[in-house]
Amino acid sequence: MIYKMNCTNCGSRFEHMAGIGFACVCRDCGEGAEESAPFFCPVCNKKYIPESEEFNASLVEAIAMI
């Protein structure tokens, strides 16, 4: 999945790539992550936890990679 996010803390827009059932490295935040693992804004380091209300409020678009 590719998540396009708008940070609720600093307002920056960024993308986060997460693997579905496997780990992969996000090119923007540099973190290896699974789909349900927390990740951070690359500008202000705000923590986002998928499936949380704050994550849903920050989500601009989710794109499934096939």
ABEGO torsion letter per residue (X at the ends): XBBBBBBAAAGBBBBBBBBBGBBBBBAAAGBBBBAABBBBBAAAGBBBBBGBAAAAAABABBBBBX
